[in-house]
Amino acid sequence: MSKVPPLVVMGVSGCGKSTVGALLGDRLGVPFFDGDDFHPAANKSKMATGTPLNDSDRAPWLAAIGATLAKPPHGAGSCVMACSALRRSYRDLLRSCAPDSVFIHLRGEAATISGRLGGRAHEYMPSSLLASQMATLEPLGEDEAHIALDILREPAALVDQVARQLNFLER
């Protein structure tokens, strides 16, 4: 089996990044990290009040994620990271740390995602921020290594698709 590239499971809040990311890490035998755990307390407090983060809020968070993608802890050769990575500039920053990163974009309709957000409790991410995240989301460019997935499929099927496309699963 070839080396697993750094994988960033991306999309708006409620699309299933943590679920798919954890399953993908297990499938590929690499550690999974949730980008939410990299937010400083000030970011979490700001979001908890329903205030979207700005680029200066995100900069240290993205730098920490990029550093982990570039050099995962405990000598792991790679990792899977759940991170919204909504803007091209954010993905560019992550790629500046780990150039061979592949973005796994979990895509879905706002109504579907809103329904999911309504059915869960999150430490600091209220569903009221979904609209700002959808507005911020910039499509991946053809020059960005990525796999786009429809969130209407089951998480295990999404993981199978990623593994297949990365050639880690028989076709």
C-alpha positions in Angstrom: 0.0 0.0 0.0 1.3 3.5 -0.8 1.7 6.3 1.6 -1.5 8.0 2.8 -1.4 11.8 2.0 -2.5 14.3 4.6 -6.3 14.3 4.3 -8.5 17.2 5.2 -12.2 16.4 5.6 -13.8 19.7 4.9 -17.2 21.4 4.7 -19.6 23.5 6.7 -20.6 22.6 10.3 -23.0 19.7 10.4 -21.9 18.0 7.2 -20.3 15.0 9.0 -16.6 15.9 9.0 -15.8 14.3 12.4 -17.8 11.2 11.7 -16.4 10.6 8.2 -12.9 11.7 9.3 -12.8 9.3 12.3 -14.0 6.4 10.1 -11.5 7.3 7.4 -8.6 7.4 9.8 -9.5 4.0 11.1 -9.8 2.6 7.6 -6.5 3.9 6.5 -4.6 3.3 9.7 -3.7 6.9 10.4 -4.6 9.1 13.3 -7.7 11.4 13.1 -7.8 14.9 14.5 -10.8 17.2 14.9 -10.0 20.8 13.9 -12.4 21.9 16.6 -9.9 20.8 19.2 -7.4 23.3 17.8 -9.5 26.4 18.3 -8.3 28.7 21.1 -10.8 29.5 23.8 -11.5 33.0 22.4 -12.6 31.5 19.1 -15.0 29.1 20.9 -16.4 31.9 23.0 -17.0 34.1 20.0 -18.8 31.3 18.0 -20.8 30.4 21.1 -22.4 33.8 21.0 -23.3 33.3 17.3 -20.6 35.6 16.0 -18.7 34.3 13.0 -15.0 34.1 13.1 -12.9 36.5 10.9 -9.7 35.7 9.1 -7.5 37.0 11.9 -9.4 34.7 14.4 -8.8 31.8 12.1 -5.1 32.4 11.3 -3.6 30.8 14.5 -6.1 27.9 14.3 -5.2 27.2 10.7 -1.5 27.4 11.4 -1.8 24.8 14.2 -3.8 22.5 11.9 -1.2 23.0 9.1 1.6 22.1 11.5 -0.2 18.9 12.5 -0.8 18.0 8.9 2.9 18.6 8.1 4.2 16.6 11.1 1.6 14.5 12.8 2.4 13.7 16.4 4.0 10.4 17.7 5.8 9.8 14.4 2.6 9.1 12.4 3.4 9.4 8.7 0.1 11.0 7.9 -3.2 11.9 9.4 -6.8 12.8 8.7 -8.0 16.2 9.9 -11.6 17.5 10.1 -11.4 21.2 9.2 -14.0 23.4 7.6 -11.3 24.9 5.2 -14.1 27.0 3.7 -12.0 29.5 1.7 -9.3 28.9 -0.9 -6.9 31.1 1.1 -7.4 28.8 4.1 -6.7 25.7 2.0 -3.7 27.5 0.5 -2.3 28.0 4.0 -2.8 24.4 4.9 -1.1 23.3 1.6 1.8 25.7 2.4 2.5 23.4 5.4 1.6 20.1 3.8 1.7 20.5 0.0 0.4 17.0 -0.8 -2.8 17.4 1.2 -6.0 16.1 -0.3 -9.3 17.8 0.6 -12.3 15.6 1.1 -15.3 17.9 0.6 -18.5 16.8 2.2 -21.2 18.6 0.2 -24.9 18.9 0.9 -27.9 21.2 0.6 -28.4 23.8 3.3 -31.8 22.3 4.3 -30.2 18.9 4.9 -27.4 20.3 6.9 -29.7 22.6 8.9 -31.8 19.5 9.8 -28.7 17.7 11.1 -27.6 20.7 13.1 -31.0 20.9 14.7 -30.7 17.3 15.9 -27.4 17.8 17.7 -25.8 19.7 20.5 -22.4 21.3 19.9 -20.1 22.8 22.5 -19.9 26.2 20.7 -21.2 26.1 17.1 -24.9 27.2 17.0 -26.9 26.4 13.9 -27.4 30.1 13.4 -23.8 30.2 11.9 -24.7 27.9 9.1 -25.7 30.7 6.7 -22.5 32.5 7.2 -20.5 29.3 6.6 -22.5 28.5 3.4 -21.8 32.1 2.2 -18.1 31.8 3.0 -17.6 28.4 1.3 -15.6 28.7 -1.9 -15.6 25.8 -4.3 -12.5 23.8 -4.7 -10.5 24.6 -7.9 -9.5 22.0 -10.4 -5.9 22.6 -9.3 -6.7 21.6 -5.7 -6.3 17.9 -5.0 -9.8 16.9 -3.8 -12.6 14.4 -3.7 -16.1 15.7 -3.5 -18.7 13.6 -1.7 -22.5 13.9 -1.4 -23.5 13.8 2.3 -26.8 12.0 1.5 -24.7 8.8 1.3 -23.9 6.8 4.4 -20.6 7.6 6.1 -19.2 4.1 5.5 -20.0 4.4 1.8 -18.2 7.8 1.7 -15.2 6.3 3.3 -15.2 3.4 0.8 -15.4 6.0 -2.0 -12.4 7.9 -0.7 -10.3 4.8 -0.1 -11.2 3.6 -3.6 -10.2 7.0 -5.2 -7.0 7.0 -3.2 -6.3 3.5 -4.4 -6.4 2.0 -0.9 -9.3 -0.3 -1.6 -10.0 -2.8 -4.4 -12.2 -1.4 -7.1 
